[in-house]
């Protein structure tokens, strides 16, 4: 009887009030649904942090790319006494941070000074496991290196050759390590 009484009262309400109450109920359901999804799959703060880091990385790459496009094509050096373009200390650091490529010529030049690295490099079919270019804040110098190993030919030895980058090669599109001083 009580239930029938409430049903009669609801039926007697104006249509606009019924629609408003229905809208409120649907809104509460939708908000509750998204709240539950956020609790289960949230991680919004972590995602925002990752997105900001990625945006900063992209902005830095764009800035370095603009710098590289403004450099003259050819050999870029860090010392006086040549006809090549001399880098300032600040631009030297920026070019180092932008450089990712170590061409075969630079690797072979550094290999000649490390006989065992050259021997493993030759034995394994000129295979290089890893290359890197990094800026050393303490010494204010750019270092490049590579690792060769004989794992693929049964030589259980791995050698990493590291040296100071004295010059870069600018192609107008990118920069590459040109000479590694490793003695």
N, C-alpha and C positions, 0 to 999 in steps of 0.2 A: 504494500500500500504506500509506504514512504517513497519507494522507488517510482511508482506511477505518479505520485504527486510532483516529484522533481522533474520527471519527463514532461508533464503537462505544463509546468512553469517554463521550461526551456522552449517548448513549442509555442508558447504565448509571447516570447520575446520578439522584438522587431528583427527583421532580416539583417539590417546593418550591424546590430550588436552581435548576432550570430557569426557574421562574416569577420568582424573584428576579433572576436574570441578565437575563431579558427586560425586567423592570421597570426595571432600571438602564440598559439600552440605550435604551429608550423615553424615559426621563428625560433622558439625555444628548442624544438627538436633539431633543427639545422645547427644551431650554435652548440648544442650538446654533442652532436655528431662530430663536428670539427674539433671540439675540445678533446673528445676521446681519441680521435686520430692524432692530434698533436701530442697527447700524452704517450701514445703508443709509438709513433714514428717521428717525433719531434726533432731534436737536435738542431734547432734553429740557430742558436748562438754559435755552435761549432761550424755550421754551414756558412754563416755570415763571416766568420773569421777566415775560413778558407777562401771565400770569394774575395775578401779584401786583400789577402796575400796574393792571390792570382792577379787581381787588378793592378797591384803595385808592381808585380813582376812584368806584366805586359807593358805598363807605363815605362819601366826601366828599360826594357828591350827596345821600345819605340825610341826612347831618348838616345840609346846607344846606336841604334840604326841610323838615326839622323846624323849623329856625329860621324859615323863611318862614311855616309854618303857625302859628307863635306870634305873628307880627307882626300888628298891627291892620290891617284892610282900610282902604284909602284912600291918601292921599298921604303919603309918607315923605320928610322933608327933612333936610338936613345943616346947617341954619343956624337961628338964633334969630329970633324976631319973627313967627312965624305960629302959627295954631291947629293946624297939622298935627303929626303925630307926628315928633319930632326923634330922629334916629338917633345913637347914640354912635359914636365913631370906629371902634371894633372891629366893631360891627354893620354900619356903613356899608361897611367892607371886605368883610365876608362877604356882604352883600346884593349888592354889585357883582359879586363872583365868581359868585354864583348867577343873576344876571340875564342872559338871552340875548335878550330881546325888545325891540325898539325899535318902538313903534307909530307909525302914520301921523301922529298929532298931534305927536309929538316931532320927527319928520323934517321936517314942514312948518314947525314953529317954527324949526328950525335953518336950513332952506332960505331963509326970508325974509331972513336975515342974509347969505346968500351968493347974490347975484343970479344969477351964472352957473350955479351948481348948481340953483337954482330954474328957470332957463330950460331947461336940459337935461332936468331932471326932467319939466317940462311937455311939452317936445317929444317925449320918448320914451314918452309915455303913462303917466307916473307909475311907471316901472319902476326898481327899485332893484337894483343888481348884488350888493351885499354889505352886511351890517351887522355890527357888532362892539361888544362891551362888554368892557373890560379894566381891570385894576387896575394902576396905576403905583406900584411900590414906592418909587421915589426921591421922588416928590412926595406920596405917600400920598393919591392922588386917583383917582377913577373916571373913565374917559374912554369915551365912546361915539362912534360914527361910522358913516358909510355912504358908499358909493360909487355915483355915478350916471354913466352914460355914454350917448353917443348912437350907439353902434355899430349898433343896430338901425334907426336912421333916417338913417344916412349922415353923422353928425357924428363926426369922428374926435377926440373929446375925452372925457376921463374926469376926474371931480373927486371927491376924497374930502373930506368934511366931518367934522371931528373937534372935539369939545368936551367940557368937563367936565360930568359928570352932577351936577346940583344936587338933583334929586329923583327918586323912584321912585314907582310906583303898585303897591300891594300888593292883589292880588285874593283873597288867602287861599290860592290854589293856586300862584300864581307871582308874580314881580315883573317890572315892565316899566319901562323908562326913561320918565320923565315929562317932564323938562325938560333940554335940553342947552344949556349956555352956550358959545357958540362965537365970541365977539367979544373 
